[in-house]
Amino acid sequence: MSRIGKMPVVLPKGVEVKQANGTLSVKGPKGSLQLSAHPDMNVVIDGGEVRVERPSDEKQHRALHGLTRSLITNMVIGVTDGFAKTLEIVGVGYRADLKGKGLTLSLGFSHTIEYTPDDGVSLECPNQTTIVVSGIDKQKVGQAAADIRAFRPPEPYKGKGIRYKGEHVRRKAGKTAGI
């Protein structure tokens, strides 16, 4: 039995879960999300909790069991608290500015980079070297943060670039002066 899949998802106060035509809808104070669950997985809604049941112990059913439960948990957390990822910009002259809903990045290229997030994702710049990506959908928040980081990933020699907050960049030794 999947250790993650067999645990029920406890619904906090103010969260509503409905199931219709194979689609699971979660509605909460921050918004609503939908999930098309795999047809083999049986989602049972019991008052204040949601359980996921699988039909057999086949390898695919075992994998889908834990995945479905995790996706439902992420939806419940998203509509109650939301998700956020913080990015740090390291480098002389590297900065970010918020213009409207989009983001303008100066990352040492000959041009500035304009980034517009998808719907459901919001950006904040508390200062010029910090970007906060937030929203209710964990996948969209993670993808938006990864897209921004991909413009200038941290390099191993000086550590310059965009990194996640708390990310450790392995540093390499540069060239040494030879005789």
C-alpha positions in Angstrom: 0.0 0.0 0.0 1.3 3.5 -0.8 2.2 5.3 2.3 1.3 8.6 0.9 -1.8 7.4 -1.0 -3.5 5.8 1.9 -3.4 8.9 4.1 -6.6 11.0 3.9 -6.5 14.6 2.9 -8.1 16.6 5.7 -10.1 19.6 4.5 -9.6 22.8 6.5 -12.5 25.1 7.3 -13.8 27.0 4.3 -12.6 24.5 1.7 -15.2 22.8 -0.6 -14.5 19.7 -2.7 -16.9 18.5 -5.4 -16.6 15.7 -7.9 -18.5 15.6 -11.3 -17.7 13.7 -14.5 -14.2 12.6 -13.4 -13.2 16.2 -12.5 -12.4 17.2 -9.0 -13.1 20.8 -8.0 -11.5 22.4 -4.9 -12.8 25.8 -3.8 -11.4 27.9 -1.0 -10.8 31.5 0.2 -8.0 32.2 -2.4 -9.8 30.7 -5.4 -10.7 27.4 -7.1 -8.7 24.7 -8.9 -9.7 21.7 -10.9 -8.1 18.3 -11.5 -9.0 15.6 -14.0 -8.2 12.5 -12.0 -7.2 9.3 -13.7 -10.3 7.2 -14.4 -8.8 4.2 -12.5 -8.4 6.1 -9.3 -11.5 6.3 -7.0 -11.8 9.6 -5.1 -14.0 9.4 -2.0 -15.2 12.6 -0.3 -16.3 11.9 3.3 -17.4 15.1 5.0 -14.2 16.7 6.2 -11.7 14.5 4.3 -10.9 13.1 0.9 -9.5 9.6 0.3 -8.0 8.1 -2.8 -8.5 4.3 -3.4 -6.9 2.2 -6.1 -8.5 -0.9 -7.8 -5.4 -3.2 -7.7 -1.7 -3.5 -6.8 -0.4 -3.1 -10.3 2.7 -0.9 -10.7 0.8 1.8 -12.5 -2.1 1.9 -10.0 0.4 2.1 -7.1 2.1 5.1 -8.8 -1.1 6.9 -9.6 -2.4 6.3 -6.0 0.3 8.5 -4.4 0.3 11.0 -7.2 -3.4 11.6 -7.1 -3.4 12.1 -3.4 -0.4 14.5 -3.6 -2.1 16.6 -6.4 -5.3 16.9 -4.2 -3.2 17.9 -1.2 -1.4 20.6 -3.3 -4.8 21.9 -4.5 -6.1 22.1 -0.9 -3.0 23.9 0.3 -3.1 26.2 -2.7 -6.7 27.5 -2.2 -6.1 28.0 1.5 -2.5 29.4 1.8 -1.1 29.6 -1.7 2.4 28.9 -2.9 5.4 31.2 -3.3 9.0 30.9 -4.5 11.7 33.5 -4.0 14.4 34.2 -6.5 17.6 36.1 -5.8 19.6 37.9 -8.4 23.4 38.0 -7.9 25.7 40.1 -10.0 26.9 43.6 -10.5 24.3 45.6 -12.5 21.8 42.7 -12.5 18.4 43.8 -11.5 14.6 43.3 -11.9 11.8 45.9 -12.2 8.1 45.3 -12.1 6.2 47.0 -14.9 2.5 46.5 -14.8 2.0 42.7 -14.5 5.2 41.9 -16.3 8.9 41.8 -15.2 11.8 43.6 -16.8 15.2 42.0 -16.2 18.6 43.5 -16.8 21.0 40.5 -16.6 24.2 41.7 -18.4 23.0 41.1 -21.9 22.9 43.8 -24.5 19.1 44.0 -24.1 16.6 43.8 -21.3 14.4 40.8 -21.0 10.6 41.1 -20.7 8.7 38.3 -18.9 4.9 38.1 -18.6 3.6 35.4 -16.2 0.6 33.1 -17.0 -2.8 33.7 -15.5 -2.9 32.8 -11.8 0.7 33.7 -11.1 1.7 37.0 -9.6 5.1 38.6 -9.3 6.5 41.0 -6.7 9.9 42.8 -6.4 10.5 43.9 -2.8 13.9 45.2 -4.0 15.9 45.1 -7.2 17.6 41.8 -6.5 14.6 39.8 -5.2 11.7 38.3 -7.1 8.7 36.6 -5.4 6.6 34.4 -7.6 3.3 33.4 -6.0 -0.1 31.8 -6.8 -2.5 29.1 -5.9 -1.4 26.5 -8.4 1.9 24.8 -7.3 2.8 23.7 -10.8 2.4 27.1 -12.4 4.3 28.9 -9.6 7.2 26.4 -10.0 7.2 26.7 -13.8 7.2 30.5 -13.7 10.1 30.5 -11.2 12.0 28.0 -13.4 11.4 30.1 -16.5 12.7 33.2 -14.9 15.8 31.4 -13.5 16.5 30.0 -17.0 17.2 33.5 -18.3 20.5 33.5 -16.4 21.2 30.4 -14.3 23.9 30.7 -11.7 27.4 30.0 -13.1 30.0 28.1 -11.1 33.0 30.4 -11.2 31.7 33.7 -9.8 28.2 32.6 -8.7 26.5 35.3 -10.8 22.9 34.7 -12.1 19.4 34.0 -10.8 19.0 31.4 -8.1 16.3 30.2 -5.7 16.5 31.6 -2.2 18.7 29.3 -0.1 20.1 27.5 -3.2 23.7 26.5 -2.8 25.8 27.0 -6.0 28.9 24.8 -6.1 31.9 26.9 -6.9 34.8 25.9 -9.1 38.3 27.2 -9.0 39.2 29.5 -11.8 42.4 29.5 -13.8 45.7 29.7 -11.8 48.7 31.7 -13.0 51.3 29.3 -14.3 55.0 29.7 -14.6 
